[in-house]
């Protein structure tokens, strides 16, 4: 990766007071992994550090020696109402080679092994399910280790947000994968809906069958039908963050309708266009 980093959709989101969850991921050099996950919508904080080694407070030089047994890792704190653990893990397997032992990119050594470390036992079924999804895509066996978190020590300050401060720095991660479509297998186990993928079928079906008698569902029903982002935008007049929905990079020809605005050529207060006018009936 060289040059400017992609936009961060989490900037401007207030995660204070949210019940955040945690996961620790080792995917090679933590510079790129930290910068990548900081740009996954719903990730509140990412800390680079050293995980599951023999000492509690190693230095970078000690970890690089291989004698402490630590893995370069990132500590993710995320909002499960905005992004699921399953989605985060799919991103993880997207940017690493899980079949490579003790190496990622150009880096070699035990500290560059891939790993998933957890504290919440309820996360384990999700981890195993996504691992199974990933294995179906590789001929060679996945060697990513899955372990309870033993310890995690934040890395030195100069490692934190390294690529933010040094955008031309070394990185083995492909940031274009941030916007890659994420189709889950039909038998996949997930821990909740992914942002932008709620099913509007029931609401649209009831409206089309009897539009005259249609009644808007109560807020609780809408919360169950919509993702948190869709509820906030359609019901609370919140602004959708950039690069955080299923259609921002969707280029298939077709007719699209805006749920929020009538007429459809209304402009947002911030100055960007919401939708162009409705197509003419021929």
Buried (B, 14 or more C-beta within 10 A) or exposed (E): BEEEBBEBBBEEBEBEEBEBBBBBBBBBBBBBBBBBBBBBBBBBBBBBBBBBBEBEEBBBEBBBEEEBBBBBBBBBBBBBBBBBBBBBBBBBBBBBBBBBBBBBBEBEBBBBBBBBBBEEEEBEEBBEBBBBBBBEEEEEEBBBBBEEBEBBBEBEEEBBBBBBEEBEBBBBBEBEEBEEEBEBEEEBBBBBBBBBBBEEEEBEEBBEEEEEEEEEBEEEEBBEBBBBBBBBBBBEEEEBBBBBBBEEEEEEEEEEEBEBEEEBEBEEEEEEEEBEEEEEEE
